[in-house]
Amino acid sequence: MIKDLYKEGYTQNRELSWLGFDDRVLQEANAPEVPLLERLKFISIYASNLNEFFMIRVGSLTQVKQIKIDQIDNKSGLTAAEQLKLIYKAVGTSIRKRDHIYQKVMKEAGKRGIVCLSLNECGRRELKHLKKYFDARIKPLLSPQIVDLYHPFPNLKNGTVEVAGMAMKKGQTVFAIVTIPSSLSSVIALPSDGKTKIRYVHMEDLIQYAFPRLFPGFTIKDTAKIVVMRNEDVNADDDAFDDIVDYRKKMRKVLNQRQHLSPVALFASAHMGTEMKKYLLQHLGLEAKQMYVTSCPLDARFGFELPEMFDEADEDLFAPYVPKLSPSLNYRQKLFSQICRHDVLLSYPYESMEPLLLLVKEAADDPAAVSIKITIYRLAKQAKLVEYLCRAAENGKEVVTLIELKARFDEQVNIDYSQRLEEAGCTVLYGFSEYKVHSKILLITRNVKNRVQQVAQIATGNFNEKTAKQYTDMAYFTANPGIVKDAEAFFRNMMVGKLDGHYRHLLVAPVSLKSSLLKLIDREIAKKEKGRILIKINSITDEELIAKLSQASQAGVQIQMIVRGICCLIPQVKGRTENIEIRSIVGRYLEHSRIYVFGTGRSEKMYISSADFMTRNTEKRVEIACPIMDAAIRRRIDSYLQICMSDTVKARRVGKDGKYHRLERDQDIDSQDLLMQKTKGSHQRTLVSDAHQAKVIGVFHTTYSPHKTKKKA
């Protein structure tokens, strides 16, 4: 750690930067060019981000404050208590802004025939329908409870919407509560009135309306919808879990304990009475500043579930886009053999993930294939990839899956998949106690007449069929001898628990990634004004990398950065970072690819990576950065980066105040829209346009329908 970096004047606090990014997400909810239902999605994304922020970051800071650790943030000079004070204030301002935008969007939605009704606005016909629906589908799933001497205050689950009330019986007032199960939808469509597109009510509003019916014999004085956010900063390596040998069992215990950690915030609907507010704060151990009242729905899923009720071609949604098959491959021939002849790059979500799935399926059925080795961090909930890996194991292949059970919010999914893979005969590894395995690497090995053939794939994002349609990522397929040899060494090291392996081409954290990046920056520093650095990442917090980039800027190196989210580096500070330009892109797709470029021309070095410039990535995770060996693919990635840098619609410039600023523009350029158009134009053969190819894909992968693809934003 570089001591007192904040005194240099070109860094800012990580937590406040995160909140600034969430406000940037909120701008999309207020953007008139974004279709109306998509704007509701951005409101939900904002809420989901804020919930995670409280669970992880505020939870961690609260712990530091409680145990009175004398810890100063190296990038802002703030103590934990000072950070929390600023956070509570900033969140209050942000929520009021969110509520204003939500009301504005809903007013516009009403004009477009998308009508959200309160229960008081429902007529006799609607109430009759809702009563029938409630009695048949909701009430049997509810477990209302009062709190008194014989019914203790319940453990309110983290992030779960509850309806609470003060109930009176025989002159005595008690607290009453009912949890809304997550299995229930957040919205309920009402019968058509023939005049609007859709009318609906929120599930939480219906249960609040029906609250008195759940407590017969009581007079309900006051009701409110609430969500408790708890600290989730507990991990499987704590001493409390040392006695558990089975790692899956250990992770299940961790997940259970997280539901019982200390509350850090309370979100509540408007109109909560003073008595209930005082009661809840007292029982949850919270201060008034930790409670936020909002007029927005508390269930963050509503922005995604409401659009599901519309046809994908509806004008209030983004126009459907079907990821295209890469034209670099001939799908009538074996994919493995083609990759042996030339490297392939897939650019998600503009191109389809299908070639990856087909390659794994091809290997599963290939008599010459002897092994498939892969790292897994996040998977789709119904992953074809897992099906093919299991199939390969059942066909006698050696299948090694290093699956990270500590992947935040996907722990249970990964626990279940690990068991399924193990039962199919796969060798399942869990990585390391203190290091998450976040790298995205695949190695397939064939043995043909005693001649070994290998193909590797290194990616910036997860092997996840769902997010490959929603996140911008890159996947690089190669048979380059140096890279496949490194990939082979990587898996060999992982299988024996060795972190400090030697690799000739791959940069692997926590051993060589950061030191190599620092050397690459030094190489550009030596060139002074002729030096060039272009970095695309999601976040930057690592002090050493920040300081080294500042040093490069002072040497005259021109540095361009695309940093989607947390950005502790402040650009354009005179004498420190004035040669650094930073932009952030927030659009239809989540910018997720990590690309590092150093130098120009023949001396250019380009990497794609799973790692952001965060200390957790460079020092606390197993990450991989892979050099792009193919010149044509380097040119393609460079063109991609230039398109991103040319964005004038969805990009924002990070100013010397650390805040996001709109770009002055002569023309409107939406980089994601432009990349979709370019991909459509260059991919003449797609699943839909080439009937023969569609038939071939159907043989390989029978679940993929070339004629009906559900839109994913």
N, C-alpha and C positions, 0 to 999 in steps of 0.2 A: 504493500500500500504506500502511495506517495503522501507524505504527511502534509496536511494543511493545503491541499490542492485548491480549495475554495478561495484562498487568498490571492490566487492568480487572476481571478475575475472572469474566467471563461467556462465555468461549470455551474450547474444548477441542481437542485434537489430532485432525486429520482421520483419520489412520491408525487410531488407537485407537477412534475413533467408528465407522469401517468395521467393525472387528473386533467391536465391540459389536453392530452391526446383524446381522452374520453369526450371532452367538450368539442374537439374537432369532429368526432363521430357524430355528435349531436348536430353539427352544421349540415350534415347530409340529410338529416330529418327535416331540416328547414330549407333545403335546396329546391327551388321550384322546378328545376329540370329533372328531378328524380320522381318517378311515378309514385302516386299517392300511397299505395300499399307497401311499396318498398321503403317509403319514409317511416312507416310504422315499424318496419324491421329494424331500421337504424335506432329507433327509440328503444326497442327491445335489446339490441346489441349494447347500447349505452348502459342500460340497467344491468345486464349480465356482467359487463365489465366492472361496473361499480360494486356489485355484489362480491365479485372475485377480489377486488381491491380491498374491501373490508376484511374478508376472510383471511387473506394472505398478508398483505402489507400492514394494514392497521392492526391486525392480530399480533404480528411480530413486534411492531413498535410498542404496542400496549404491554407485551411481556417485558420488553427492555425497560420500559418506564416503571413497571411494578416491582421489578427486582433491583431497581435503582442502579443500573449499570451506567457508569460515567462514559457514555459513548457519544461521540460527536460525528455527525455526517461529514465525511471528508470533502464532499462537493458543495456543501452549503454552510457548514459551520454550525448547523442546528442540532440541538439535543433531541432526544426522542419526544420529550414533553412539548418542545417548541414545534416540532414537526406535526404532532397530533393537533395542536391548537390551530395551526394554519390549515390542516386538512379538514377539520370539522367546519371551519368557516368557509373554505372553498367549496366543499360538498353542498353546504346549505345554499350557496349562491347558484351552484350548478343545477341542483334539483329544481329550484324555482324557475330557472331558464328552461329546463326540460318540460316542466308542467305547462309553461306558456306555449311552447312549441307543440306539445301534445294537443292542447285545446285548439290551437290554430289549425292543426292537421285534421282534427275531428270535425271542425266546423266546415272545412273544405270537403271532407269526406261526405258529410250530410248533403251538400249540394250536388254531389256526384252519385247519390243514391246508396251510399254506404252508411247506414244509420245505426248508431249504438244507442240503445234505450236504457234509461234507468228503470228500475222496477216500478217507480211511481208514475212513469210515463206510459207503462203498458196498459192496454185496455182489457176488458173482460175476456176477450178471445185469447189474447196473449197470456194472461195470467192463468187461464184454464189449462192452456197447453203446458206452461211452465210447472204448474202444480202436478200435473200428470207425469211430466218428465222427472221432476224432483222426487216424487214418491217411488217411481219405478227404478230410476237409474242412479240417484244420488244418495238419498236417505239411507239405504241399506249399507252404504260404504262409510258413513259418518259415525264417529264415536264421541258424542258430546259429553262434557264433564264439568262438574262444578268443583270449586275448591273450598273445602272447609276442614274441620278437625279430622274427618275420616277420609277425605279426598285431598291429598297433598298437591301442591303446585306441580304441574307436570313439567317434564323436560321438553321445552319447545324446540323442535328440530331446526337445524340450521337451514336458513333460506327457504323455509316452507311457509306458505300463506296460511294464516289462521284467522278465524273470526272470533273476537272476544266480546264480552259484555258484562255488565253488572246486573245481576238478577236478584229480585227481592221476593221473599216469601215469609209470611207471618212476622213482618216487621224487621227481618234480618236480611242484610245484603251480602251476597257472595259473588265471587268472581266466577264467570262461566266461559268456557272456550270449546271450540271445535276445530280440529285440523282438517284442511282441505287436502285430500289425497292427491298425490302427483299423477295418479292414473286417470284423473278426471281432466277433460279438456278445459282450457282456460276460457273458451267462448262457446256460446250456445246459439245456434241459428234459430230464428223465429219463423213461423209460417209466412209465406210471401203475401204481401198486400197488393201485388200487381202494379205497384207504382215505383218501387225502389229495387235496386240490385239485390240488396240484402239488408235484413234487420237482425240485430243480435243483442244479447246481453252477456255480461261477464259472469262467469261461474262464481267468482267471489261475491259479486253483488247479489246473485240469487240466494246464496247460502246466508248472506247477511240478512236479506229480506225474510228468509224462512226461519231465522234464528229463534224467534219466540216459539215456533212449533216444535223445536228440538228440546225445549225445556218446559214441558207442561206443568202447570201448577205454580210457575214463577211469573212474576211481572218483570219484564225486561226494561231497565231504566236507560241503558246506553249500549250501543254496539260500535265496533270499529274493526277494520281489517288490519292485521299486523304481520310483519315479518321480522324475525330475530336473526341477526347476522352474528355468527360465532367465530372465534379464532379457530383457524384450521392448521396452525403452524405446529404440527406434531408429525414426527416421522418414525419409520420402522426401526431406526437404529438407536432410539432412546433406550436407556437402561431398563425401563419398565417392561420391555419386550424381550429381554435377553434369554428368558427361560423357554422361549418358543423356538423349536428347531425347524418346523415346517414353515417356509417363507410365505406361502400362500395364506396359511393360518395367521401368521404374524400380520400380514397386510389387512386381513379381515378385521383383526382386533384394532388396528390403527383406524380403519374407517369407522368402526363403532365408537371409538373414544372421541373422534372429532365431533360427534353429535353432542358431546357433553362438556366441551371446553367453554371457557367464559364468553359471554356475550360481549360484542364490541359496538353494536349499533342496533337501533330499533327503527324500522320504517313503519309508518302508520297512515291510514287514510284520514282524510279531514274529518272534523267534527267529533273528535274524541273528547269526552268529558274530563274535567279536572280530576275527579275521583279515580277513574280508571287509569289515567296517565300516571298519577302518583303511585298507584298500586303496582303498575307494571315496572316502572323505573326502580322501585324499591325491591321487588322480587327478582329483577334481572341484574341488579347491582350496577345500574347505569345512571349517568348524570343527564340532565335535561339537554345539554349540548350534543349528546349522542343519539338523540331522537330526532327523526326527520318526518315531517308531515307532508304528504303529497296527494295531489288530486289525480295522479296517473294510476292505472291498474298496478297492483303489486306483483301479480304473476307476470314475469318477464316473457313468458312464452307467447303471449297474445299476439305480438307483432309477427310471429311466424305461423301461428295456427290460423289466424283469420285469412291470410292470403291463400291457404290451402283449400279454402272453400270456393275459390274462383278458378275458372278455366285458365290454363297457363298462357293463353293468348290474350287475356284481358288487357285492355289499354291501361289499366292502373298498375300493371306489373311490367318489369323489364321484358322486352321482346325475347322470346325463347331463343336460346343459343345451344346448339348441340356441339360438344367438343369433336373436333375432326381427327380422323386417323392420320398419323404422320405419313407423308408421301415418301419418306426415306426408306420405307419397308414395303416389300411385296408380300401381301398376305396369302398368296397362293403357294408360297414357299416357306421352308423352315426359317423361323426368325433367328435362331441361334447361329446358323451358318451365315446369315447375312451380316450379323453383328461382328462375326469373326472377320469379315471382309472390310467393314467400314463402321466407324462410330456413329451413334444415333443420339440425338437430343430430342426429348419431349418437353414441350412448354405447356404446362397446365395453367388454367383450364381451357386454353385455346385449342390445345390438342388433347386427345383422349388418352386415358390411362390403360385402355384396352391392350395395347401391345405388351405392357408389363404382365398383365394377367395371362395373356396368351403365351408369353414366353415361359412363365412358371408352369402353366398347364401342359405346354409342349414338353417341358423337362419331366414332368410327372409321368408322362406316358412314353417317354423316349427310352428304349432299351439300353441305349449307350450312356444315358445320364446316370451318374453315380451319386451325386450329392447336390443338395440345395442348402445354402446357408444364408441366413437373413437376420437383421436386427428389426425389432418391432417396438414402436413407441405408442402410436395411436392407430386403431383400426376402425373401419366402419362396423356398425353393430351387427350387420349381416354380411360378413366379408367373404367374397369369393376366393380371395387370396388364401384364407385359412382352409377353405375346402380343398384347394389345389395342393397345399402343403400336406394336408392329411392324406390326400390321395397318393401323393408321391411316396410318403412313408409306407402306406399300405401296399404300394407297388414295389417295395423293397429298396427304395432309395434312402441314403443317409440324409436326414433332414435335421438341421440344427437351427433352432429358433432362439435367439436371445431376446426375450420379451421383458420390457421394463414394467414391473408391477407398481413402481412409484410414480408413473405418469399421472400428473395432477388431474383429478376429476375423471380419469379413465381407469382408476385402480380396479374397480369391480369388473369392468369389461375385460381387462387384461388377465385378471385372475381366472375368469371363466374360460377365456380362450386358451390360457396356458394349460388348463386341465384337459381341454378338448384335444389340443395338440399332443400332449403327453399320452393320452389314451389311444391316439392313432399311431403311436410309435415314434413320434418325433423326439429328438433330444432337446429338452427345454432348459435354458439357462436364464438366470435372473440378474446377471451383471454383478455389481459391486455394492457393498454396504454404504459407502460414503459418496459414490459417484453414480449419477443416473446415466444410463446409456441412451443418448439422444441421437446418435448417428443413424443415417439411413443408407444401409448398404446391403447388397445382394450379391452372392457369388454362386454361379452354376458351373458344375464340372462334369465333363463327359470324358469317357475313355473309349477311343475308337482304335482298335487294333494296336493296343498298348501305347497309343499316342494320346496324351492328355490335352484336352481343349477346355478353356475357361472363358467365361464372360462375366463381367462385373457390372453392376449398376449402382451408382452413387447419386443420391438425390438431396434436394434442399428441404423437402417436405415428406410427410408420412406416406406409407404404403396404404393409403386410405381412399377407397373408391368414392366415398361421399365428398370429402374435402378436396379431392382432385378436380371436382367440378365447381368448387367455391373459392379455392385459394390459388394465387399465382405461385407456381413452383416449377423447378426444372429437374429433370431426371436424365442422367448421362449414362449411356450404355457403351461399353468398350471391351475389346479383347486385347488392349495394349498390354504387352508382356509385363512391363514394369508395374502397371496399376493392378493387374490381376494377381501378380506375385505379392504385392503389398496387401491386397484384400485377403489372400490366403493366409498371410502372416497375421493379419488382424484377427481373423476368426480363430486361428491356432492360439494366439495369445489370450483371447477372451475365454476360450475353453479351459485354460489352466489358470485363469485369474491373474494374468500378467498385464499390468498397465503400461509399463515402461518399455514397450517394444520398439524396435528400430524399423523405420519405413523410409524408403528411398524417395517416393513421390507423394504419398499421402501425408497431409499434416494432421496429426491426431492429438486431440486434447485428452487429458490434461498435461501431456508430456511435451509435445513439440509445436502445437498450434500457435500459442501466443508468442513464443520466442521466434518462430518463423515469421510471423506477421510483423514483429518489431524489426527484424532484419530486412524484410521486404520494404518497409517504410524507410529504413536507413538507406537502402539502396537508392531510393528516389531522392532522399535528402542530399545525397552526394551529387546528384544531377542539378540541384538547386532549381532555377527557374525552368529548366527543361524537364523536371520531374512531373509525373502525373499519377494521381491516385483516383480511382472511382470505386466507391463502395456502396452496395445495396444491402441493407440489413433491416431487421425489425426494431432493434433497440441498441443503444450504446451507453454503458455505465462503467466499463473497465477503466480504472484510473491510469494504468500504464499506457494503454492504447490511446486514451484521450490526450495524455501528456505528449506522447510521441507524435500524434497528428498535429498538435500545436507546434511542436518543434519543426515538423515538416513545413507547416504554413510559414513559420518565421524564416525558413530557408528559401522561401519562394516557390515551393511546390504547389501546383494547382490541384486542389482537392475538391471533388464533387461527391456528395453523399446523398443517398436516398434512405432516410430513416423513418420507417412508418410510425413507430410509437415512441417509447421512452427515449429521450435524447438529453443526456446530461452534459453534452458538449455544446457550448454556445458559440456559434460562428460569428464572423465579421467583427470580432473584438480587436481593436487596433493594437498592433504589436504582438498579438497572441494568435488570433485565428482569422485574420482578415483575408487570407487566401482560401478559406474553407467556405463552401456553399452547401447548405443542407436543405433538402426538400422532403416533404412527406406526402404520400399519395393515399387517399382514402376514397374508394369508389365502390362499384358494384361487387368486385371481388376483393378478398382480403389479400393485400400484398404480403407475401410470405417468403419469397426466394431470397437467398443470401448469395451474393456474388462479390468477389474481390478482384480488382484489376489494378496492376502496378506496371507503369511504363507504357511505351507505345512501340509500334512497329515490331521489328524482329526481337526486341528485348522484352516485349510485353509478356507478363505472367498473369494468367487468369485462373481463378479457382471458383468452383461452386461449393457450397458448404451447408451443413446443418446448424452452424454456430453463428449466433449474434455476437456483437462486441460487448458482452456482459461478463462480469467476473464469474458468474455461475456457469457460463458456457466454456470459458477459457480455462477455468481452474477446478470446477466441481462436476463436470460432465465428461463423458466420453463422446467426443465429436470428431467429425472428419471433414477436411477440406480437400477436394480433389482437383488437380490441375487439368485444364482442358487442353488436350494434346492436339486435337484436330483443328487445323487453321480455319477451315470453312465454318466449323461450329463456333470458334472464337469470334469470327466476323458476325455470325448470326447473333450471338449474345451481345456483342458490342452494339449492334443495330438496335437490339431490344432495349438496352440501357439508354441509348440516345433518344428513343421514343419516350421512355419514362421521363427523362430530363426535359423533354419538350412539352410536357403536359402543362396546360394553362387553366384547365377547368377543375380537375380534382386534386391537383398539386397545391401545396402551400409552402411558402418559404419560411424557414425558421430564422427569425431576426436576432439581432444582438441583444434583444430583451428576453430571448428564450421562448417567445410566443410565435404562433402561426400567423402568417400574413398572406393575403391573396396576392396573386401575381398580376402585374400589369400585362395586358395582352392585346396584340393586334388581331389575333385569330383564336378561335376556340379549338383547342386540341385536348381531347379526352384520350389519354394513352391506352386505357383498357379498351375503349370503343375502337380505336384505331387498330389495335392488335387483333381484335376480333375480325375487323374488316380485312386486314392483310392476310389473316389465316384462312378466311373464307376464300379469298381470291387466289391464294397459292395452293390450296388443297383441292384439286379438281376431283379427286377420287375420295369420296366419303362413304360412310355406312349407308347413307340414304341415296346418294347419286349413282353408286356403282352396284347394280343388282347382283352381279356375279360375286363381287367382293363381299357383299352382305351375306350371300349364301355361304361363302367360305367361313366367315366369322361365325355364322350360325352353327356350322359344324364344330368349330373349335370351342364355342362358348355359348351354349344353347340358351342361357338365360337372358342374353342381350337381344333386345328387339330393335331392329334398325328402323322400324316404322313408328314406334311410340316411345319417346324419351321424355320422362318427366323433368320439368324445368327445375334447376337448382340455382338459386341466386348466389 
